[in-house]
C-alpha cells in the first residue's frame, strides 16, 4: 500500500511539472511573461481535486 501511495504521488508530481512547463511555454509564446503558477501550487490543486473526487 505504501508503494502505491508513493507511486501515485510521484506521478502527480510529474504531471504537475508537465502542466507548469506547458503553461510557461504558452506564456512565452503569447508574450504574457512570467506565470504565477508553480509546481507546488499545481500539485496542491491536484491533491484538492483528488480529495474532492474521493469524497464523492
Secondary structure, 3 states (H helix, E strand, C coil): CHHHHHHHHHHHHHHHHHHHHHHHHHHHHHCCCCCCCCHHHHHHHHHHHHHHHHHC
